[in-house]
Amino acid sequence: MRKAVVSFTVFLAILGVLVTPPAANATTPVGPICFSTLPFPDVLVWFLDQQGVTANSVYFDTVGKDIAGNRSQSVSVVLDRANRVLKVGYTTHPQPGAVPVIAGGTVDLATGSGPGQCFAPDLASCGAFIFQVIACPAGAAPEGASDVPAQGQQQ
């Protein structure tokens, strides 16, 4: 129950930050915002930095990290002006034992989750996954080892 309350509280905080338009000259990144990517063990940590606004969307660029694989990320996010859906695309940069990963998907802000798809050069180490907003870990990889390889991790 506590985990559900924490996750919902984190989700509400994200929604509040994204719905409130920052000042035109705002440059302070918002975050961290964290996602799990089941069935992969990756935990994505992003800091959103607003880059522009149109009549239909708010655009963010972000730097991030895949904590499970200790890999840096380049991320782009688009929030529809109705504040219902995040559209995300990211590149996870390689580390020894892992290939670069390109991924994207959508997150429904009402549920805090949505479908994603990742692509890696070997294709066997990626595929469909589910984004889920989670409480951010204290900067460390999740407890316990996983038998499931991370996105793009060579087996």
Secondary structure, DSSP 8 states (H G I E B T S, - for coil): -HHHHHHHHHHHHHHHHHHS---TT----EEEEEEEEETEEEEEEEEEEEEEE-SSEEEEEEEEEETTTTEEEEEEEEEETTS-EEEEEEEE---TTB--EEEEEEEETTTTEEEEEEE-TTSTT--EEEEEEE---SSS--SS--SS--TTB--
